[in-house]
Amino acid sequence: MARANVILRQIDFSKRPIGRDKISNVSFTFYQMCGILGLLLHDPTADAAPEICEGLSLLQHRGQDACGIVTCGPKGRFYQCKANGMVRDIFDSNSISRLIGGMGVGHVRYPTAGSFNNAEAQPFYVNSPYGIVFAHNGNLINTDELMRFMDANAHRHINTASDSELLLNIFADNLQQTGKFRINEDDIFTAIGGMMGQCKGAYACVAMLAGFGIIAFRDPNGVRPIGMGVRKTSTGNDYLFASESVVADASGFSEWEDVKPGEAVIITRSSLSRRQVGKAATFAPDIFEYVYFARPDSVLDGISVYRSRMAMGDALAEKVKTVLAENSIEVDVVIPVPDTSRVAALNLAQKLKLPYREGFIKNRYVGRTFIMPGQQMRKKNVRRKLNAMALEFVNKVVLLVDDSIVRGTTSKEIIQMAKDVGAKKVIVASCAPPIRYPNVYGIDMPSRSELVAHQRTTEEIATAIGADLVIFQSLSDLEESVRSLNPSITTFDCSVFTGEYVTGGVTEEYLQHLEGLRADNMRTKAALNGAVGSDASTAAREEKPVVVSAGNPVNGSDDTVGLHNTWKASH
C-alpha cells in the first residue's frame, strides 16, 4: 500500500518554548479578504466538488494566493485538496475526481504580510470533536488573549500562524464542552454563541461537521458578508452558503438571503435551523466591499453593488463639478481606471455631459495588483497589466476616475502612463474619501506608512502621485450612495477613513503591534524568497520554509496535519 504523501518535519524541541512561555512569541498572519463557500446536495450520492470549484472561480476576485476544497463522503470521511495558486491551476479533473461526497466547503484567499505557506491555505480541519472543517473570512483582534486560553485552558495546539485556525479551535473547544457522544443543533448553537463571546473582530465562517451538515455564522457586527440560497430539485433541496450572491445566481440557487449579524445557520439533509447566538451589536458592514472588493453583479445585505457604484458616480459628479469650477478647469474626457471604477465613471460622465472613453486596455492574464503579495510585485505589474491608448490622451485634460487611492503606487504609475502618451493634465477623482487608517477587519494595509493619504493633505496627495489635481468623494456622500439602496442599514464600517473601529479594542498599541508583525513577516518572506542577501537566501534554502507561529517551525508545515492532501497525490 502506497504511503500518503504527507511531510512530517523533525523538530528540535530543546529550542522550542513550551507551555505558557510560547505565547509571548506568537506572530499571527491575518487572512482577511477571502471568499468562502459551503454546499450541501440533497442527493448524498452526488459529488459537490465540481460545483464548489465553479463557485470558487466566481469568488476568485476575493483572493488569488491560495484555494482549497474539503468534501465529506460516505461514513463521514473528509477528502481534501488545497494549495497555493488560483482555482484554475489547483483544480483539474483529476484532483476534483478525488473529492468525494455530497457536501463540502471551499475557500479562496489572498494573504496579508507573511502568509506564504501551503499549510495556511484553507479550509482547516480538526479531528476532535466530531471532525470539523472550517473556512473563515475576516480577522480577529484579540489573538494573544485567545492563544493564552488555548494554551492554559483548552490545551489545544495551533499548528500555523493563521488566526483562522485559532478561531476553528475556539469553536471546537466550545463544542467539546458538551461531552456528548452525538450532538444536535442546540449544542452547535450554544458552541457558536460561546465562541462569539470569546472572539473579537470580523468573521464570516462556513463549517462542516463530519456526517452531519454545514454551518454558517457571522460576527455580531456583520462586517464580513455571507449569505445563503436554495435550489429545489425533484428529490429535495440543495443549499449553498457563499460570500457573494453571484455564486447563487450562476449555480441556479434562488431565495438568496444574507446571514444576519450574530446569527448561525445549520443545514442538514433533513432540516434547516437558524438562531441569533451573538449579543446584539451595531450592524456595520464594510463599506469597502461596495467600493472595491465585491463583484458588481453581487447583492450584499440587500444592496446591489452595481447600483451602489452608480450612485457613487452620481454623487462624485457633483463634487467634481464644484472643484473644477473653483479651479477654472475644463475637462475634455472621462476615463476609468479598469475595472472597478467603470460603473461610477460612466455615471459621472453622463451627469457632467462629458465624453466617456476607455483609455486603458487591460491584460486580463495579469493578477490584480492590489491583492498581489508584496509592494514591489504590485508596482512592477501595473504597466504589465495596463496599456494607455495615446489617441484618448494626447493634448487632453483627462479626468481619471478610480474607486479609491490606497498606497498610491498604482495611481502614480497610471498617471505617469497618461502623461507619457501626451495628456496635458491629469485630474484624479476617487469614489472613496482619503484612506488614512489601517483596516484591521479585512484589507491588506495594516501599516499606516504605506497609505499615501496618511498625514497628508489633498494637495500633498496630488503631489505624491503626480496628479495635477485630486478630488475625493466625501464620506457622507459615499455612505448615502450605499445606504440609499437599503435605508435599514444606518451604519457602515468606515474605519479606513475615520480611524473609528466598530468592535472597539483597537488601540494605538495594537496598531503598532500589527505594523511590527507586518515588518517582521515581510523580512521573513523576503529571506525565504532569497531577496535579502545571499546569506539569508542560502539559510532559507537549507532550513526549508518556516511557519511564523509559536516561535519556531512546527511539524507538517506544508500540509494539514492528519488530513491527506490529494493535490499532492495528483501532481
N, C-alpha and C positions, 0 to 999 in steps of 0.2 A: 504494500500500500504506500503510495507516494506521501511524503511528508508535506504538510501545509507550509507554504512559503511565507512564514512569519519570522521576522528578525527579533531576537532577544539579545539585548546588549548587556555585556558583563559590566557590573557596577563596582567601583571601589568604595565600599561603604565606610571605610575609615576616613574618607574625606568628606563624607556627606553628613550634615547635621540631621539629627533625628528628633522626634517628639516636638515639643513646643519650639525649640530653638530654630527649626527650619522656617518658621513663619516669617521671621524678620527678613528673609531673603526672597520672599515671593515676588515675582515680577511678571504680572499678567499682560498678555496681549489682548487687545479688545477687538472682537469681531463684531462690527457694528452694522453696517449696511449690508444686509444679506437678503436672500429670498428663500422662503420656506414653503413646504407643500406636504400635505398628507392626503392619502387616497384610500378609501375602503370600498371595494367592489362587493356587491351583494352575492355574487357567484364566487364561492371560495375556490373553485377550480380554475378560475381565470387568473391571469398574471397582471398585476398592477404596474409592473416596472416600465413597460413601453409608454403608458400614458404619463407616468411620473416623469420620465425622461423628456417627453414632449412639453410637459408643463414647466420643467426647469429651463428648457430652452426659451420659453416665453418670459422667464424671470432672469434671463442671463444679464440684462442691463443692471441688475442689482448686485452683480458680482461676477468677476471673470477669473478669479485666482484659483478657486478650487470648487469641487462639486462632489456630491455623493448621494447614493440611494441605499436604503436598507429596507428589505421586504420581509414579511412574515409568512412562512409557508406552513405545510402540514405539521401537526404536533407542536406548533409554536416556535419552530426553528427560524432563526434570522439568517438572511443572506445579504451580504454587504458588497458594495463596490464604490470606492471613493478614492480620489487622488487630486493632486494639484493639476489644474488645467480647466479648459472650457468644456461644456457639456458635449459638444460635437467631437471633442478629442478623447474624452474618457469613455463615453458610452457608444459602443458599436453593437452589432447584432450578437456577437459572441459574449460580450460582458452582460448585455441585457438578458440573454437567454439563461444565464446562471442565477438571475434574481427571481426566485420562485415565490409565488404567494399572491393572494388577492388583496392584500393591504400593504402599505408601505409609507415611508417618509423620505422626502428629498430635500436637498439644501444646496444653494449656491452662495458663495461668499466672495467678498473682496476683503483684503487684510488692511488693518491699520499697522502701525510700525511694528516690525519684528515678526509678524506671523508668516512663516515661510515653511512650515514643516508639514509633511503629509499626515502626521498624527493629529494635527489640529483641524484637518478637514472634517466636516460634519456630514451626516448625523453621528452623535456619540452614542455609546452603549454602556450600560452596566448590567451585570447578570443578577444582581441582588438589590431589592427584592423583585421577584416575579419576572425579571427580564424587561428592561426599559430601553427604548431607542428614543433619541431626543434631538430636535433641531431648534435653534434659537436665533432670533434676530434682535439685536439690541446690545445693551451694555449695563453691567452692574457697577454701582459706585461705592459699594461697601465690601469689596472683595477681601480686604485684610481682616475685617471682623468675621466674615464667613469662613475664611481659612482657619482662623483660630478655633472656631466652632467645629469645623471638620476634624481638626487635629485633636482637640482636647475632649470633645463630647461625642461626636459621631464616629470617630476613629475610621474615617474614610480617606483613602489615598487619592489625590488628584494627580493624574499622570501627565497632564500637559499644562501649558501656560494659558489656557483658554478659560475665560470666565463662563463660557457656555457649559463646559464640563463641570464647573463648580455649581452652577445652577441646577444641572441634572442631579448632582449628588445631594444637594439640599432637598430637592423633590423626593429622591429615593429614600433619604433618611426619614422624611416625614411619612412616607408611605410605609416604611418598615415599622413604624410605631404601632401600626395596627396589630402586628404579631399574628395575623391570621394566615391560615393555610390557603384560603381563597378570599379574594376581596371583591367588593361590589362598588357601584358608583358612589355611594355615600362616603366610602373610605377614600376614594380618589379625590372627591371634592374637598374633604377635610384636609387631606395632604397638601393639595394645591393652596388652600387657604392658609395653612401653616407656613408654607414656603413663601407666599406673598407677604406674610407678616415679618419674615426674616430678611427678604431681599429688597434692596432699594435700587432703583434705576429704571431703565426702559427694557421691556422684553415682550416679544410676541413669540410664542412657542407652539410647536407641534410635537406630540409624543405618541409612542405606540407601546402598548403592553402586550407581551407575547401571548398569542392565542385569545386576546380579549377584545381589543379595539384601538381606535385612535382618539387622541385628545388634543384640544387646542385651548390655550388661555392667553390672556393679555394683561399687561400690568395695569394697576388701578388708575393710572393717568392716561392710558391708551395712546402712548407716544408712538409706538410702532404699529403698523397696520396688519390685520389679518381678518379674513372673512371665510364664509362657507357657502357652498352651493349643493344642490341635489340634482340627480339625474334619474328620472323614472325609467325603469326597464320592465319587461314583461314579467320578470320574476321578483322584482323588488327594487329598492332604491340604492344607487351608488352615492357616496358622499365625498366631498372634496373640501379641504382646507387649503388656503393659499394666501400669500402676501398681497396679491392684487387680483382684482376681478377678471382681468384679461384671460387668466388661465381657465376660469369657468366658461367664459364666452367661447373660447376656442375649442373646448372639450365637450360642449353640449350640455353643460350644467346650467341650471336656472335657479330662480329664487335666491339670488345672491344676498347675503346678509352679513353685516360686519359682526364679529365677536365684540361684545361690549367691554369697556374698561373694567378690569377686575372680574370678568366673567370666565368661567370654564365650561367647555362643551365636551361631552363624552359620547362617542358614537360606536355602537357595536352593530352586528348584523341583525340584531333583534330590537334595538332601541336607540333613541336619541335623548340625551338628558343634558340640561344646561342649568347653571346656577351661578348667582353672584356670590363669589367667595372672598373677594378682596374688600378691604374697608373703603368706604366712599372717599373719593378724592376728586380734584379738579380734572375734568376731561380736557386734555390738551394735546391733540395730535400734532405731530411735527409738521410745520408749515413748509419745510424744505422738500417734503415729499411732492408737494404740488408744484413748487418752483422748479425742481430739477430731477429728482430721482425716479419718480413713478412714470410709467408709460402713459402717454396721453389718452390711450383708449381704455384706461382703467378708471374705476369709480371707487374712491376710498371714503369711507364714512359718509356715504350718501352724496359725495361731491365729485362731479366729473372733473378729472384732471385737465382734460381738453378745454372745457368751458371755463375753468378757473384761469387757465393761461390766456384765454381770450379776454377775460375780464382784466387780467394784469396788463395786457397790451392797451386796452381802452383807458385804464387809469394812468398808465405811464405816458400816454399820448398827451394828456392834459399837463402833466409835469414838464414834458419836453417842450410843448408849445410855449409855456411860460418862460422857461430858462432860455430857449433860443431867442425869444423876443427881448429878454433882458440883455443878452449878449449881441444883439443885432446880427444873428447868423441865419442864413438861409440854407437849408439842406437840399441837396439835389436828388438823393436816393437813400432808401432804407434797405439795409442788408442784414439778414440774420446771421448769427454765429451758429452753424449747424450743431446738433439737430434740435435741441430742446427749446430754443427761443423762437423757432419758426412761427408757431401759432400766435404768440404775443406780437412778434414783429409785423405780421400781416395785418392784424387788427389795428396796431399803431399806425401803420402806413395808410390804411383806409380812412382812419379817423382824421389824420392830418392831410389827407388828399395828396400824398406823396407817392412817387413810383416805388414799387417793391421789386427787388431783384435778388436772385440767388448769385452772390458774388464769390462764394467759396464752394468748391466742389470737394466732397469728402471721399476719401479712400476708405471704404467700409471694411477693409480687411486689416485695419489697424485698430487696436482696442481704444476704449475711452481713456483719455489721458488723466482725468480727474481720479479715476478709480484704479489707475495703474500704480503699483507699489514703487516708491522712490521718486524724489523730485527730479533728479537728472533724467530718469526714464521718461517722465511726463514731458519735460522740456524738449527732449530730443524728438519725441513723437509728434509734436504739434505740426511741424512742417511736413512730416511724413503723411499725416492724416488729412491735411487740408491743402488745396491749391487755389490761389487767388486768380480770378479771371480779370485780366487787365482792362478789358472792354467795359467792365462795370465800375471801374475805379478811376481811370485816368482823367485828370483835371476836374474831379468832382469833390464836392463836400459831402462826405459819406457819414450817415448815421448808422453805426453798428449797434444792433440790439442783442444783448446777451441775457441769459437767465439770471446770472449772478457773477460776481467777481470774488474769487476766493483767495488764492495765493497771488494772483496777478501774473503768474508766469505765462499761462496760455494767452491771456489778454494782451500782454506785451508783445508776444510773438505774432499774434494775429494783426495787431495794429501796425507793426513794422512791415508785415507782408503787404498790407493795404497800401502803405506809403511807398514800398518798393516798386509797386506796379503803377504808381502815378497818382494816388489820391492827394488832393490839395489839402484837405483837412479830414481828420478822423475824430468823430464825436462818438462816445460810447454811452448808451442808455442801458441801465441794468434794471431788470424786472424786480430785483430784490434790493433792500437797503444795504448799506455797507456792513460787511461781516467783520465784526471786531472782536468776537469772543469765540472760544472753543465750544463745540457741541459735544458734551460727554455722553449723549444719548444715541448718536448714530452717524456721525460724519468723521471722516479721516482728517481731522485738523486739530489735534489736541495742543499743538504748540502755537501760542499767540504770535510769536515772532514770525511765523510763516504766513500770517494773514496780512495782505497788503493794506487793509484798512485799519489795522490795529494802531491806535495812537497817531493816525494821520487824518488831516482834513481832506475834503473832497478835492481841493486843488492839489494837495500833495499826492493824493492817489493818482490823479491825472498825470502828474509829472513822473511818478514811479513807473507807470505802464506806457508812457509815451503818447498819451491821447491829448488832443487839443482841448477837450472838454469832457467831463464825465457827469452824467445825470443819473441819480439814484431814485428809485421808487421810494416813497415814504412808507414807513411801517404801517401806518393806519390804512393807507390805500391798499397795501398788499393784503392785510388781514381782511379788509372789507371785500376784496376781489374774491377771496376764497369763501368767506362767511356768507356772502350773498347767495350762495348756492345751497347752503344748509344753515339757516339762521339759528338752529338749536345749538350749534357749537359756538359758544361765546368766547372761548379761549384757545389759543394755539401755543405750542412750544416755539418761541421765537428767541431762544437763548443765544443763538449766534449773533443776533442783532442787539440784544439788550443786556446780556450777561445775567439774566434772571432765570434760575433753574427751578422748574416746577416741582421737582421731588424734594428740594431742599438738600442739605448735606454736602453741597459742592462749595468748599471753602477755597481760599487762596492757597492754603497748604496742599489741598487735594490737587488743584490745578498744577502747582509746581511739581508735585509728585508725578503726575501724568507726564509732564513735559520731560522730567528727568528719565522716566522709564522709556519714553519715546527715543530720546537721545541714545540711551544705552542700547536699546534694541536695534536701532539703526546701525550703530557701530558693530554690534554682533553680526548683523546681516551682511554688512559690508565685508567683514573679515571672512565670513563663510563663503562669500562670493569672490574672494581673492582681490578685493578692491582696497584694502588698507595695507599695502606694502607686501613685500614678498614673504616676510617672516610670518605675518598673520595668515597669509594665504596658505603657506606650507603647513602651518599648525592646523588650520581648518581642514586641510585635506587629510592630515594624519589622524585628527580626532574624530572626523566624520560629523555630520550635522548634530547640533545640540538643541535641546528644548530649553528655552528660557523659562525655567519653572522654579521649583523649590530649591534653588541654589546650585544644583548640579544635574548632569544628564540622568535620565531615567530609562528604565528598560522599555524596549519596544517603541522607541520614539518615532519610528517610521510606520507604525501600524497601530490599529486599535487593539489593545491587549485583550485577548480572549475571544475575538470575533474575526474569523478569517476574511481577508480582503480579496474578493475574486478578481479585482482589477489586476493584481499581480499574477494571478493564475492565467489570465488571458493575454498577457503581454510579456 
